[in-house]
């Protein structure tokens, strides 16, 4: 089994929270982010997916101290997104030791910049869509671009991964949108990570058997006790 599992921490003021369909007012606070990072590592995680929610809305990173602590006290590889919109901030995270930088809002506005950055830094593209259209700035704004069209912009580029989120399912425990994920993967030809709505361990086999899907982000399903991550990591350990 080859599916990569990315446990998620959505950061708000140093704490792990989950939103419902991207609504900042719906944040459920679960606890200190550092403690969850340590827990994920103990369970067998190799990667950690972090979204700096404060940064996504502010347009600049907001939780650097917390991220530095996680990097210092665990051996996890971290991919991070939220408010990263220029080379200075990409370099800041890379110099801190972050393994993969997720560019979201800027990818919609300036995909040539993203492709250029991907040649020098470990870059992933975050494609977050609501009803097929890409949303930006912490999902607060909707663009006129469709997710599939954006995915096609990165064909043949050095982008390491595409992380695609169906916002209408995010935090809703309603199941991953397989067709949406598959469409982005087939159009881009890039390693694609599914996100938004993962509901239970039963989905892992379905995702693993899909040739287009390489990874999955698991957030609320863990925090709400819908999946035993230790068992999942053991099952998918390479």
Order of alpha helices (4+ residues) and beta strands (2+ residues): beta-beta-beta-alpha-beta-alpha-alpha-beta-alpha-beta-alpha-alpha-beta-beta-beta-alpha-beta-alpha-beta-alpha-beta-alpha-alpha
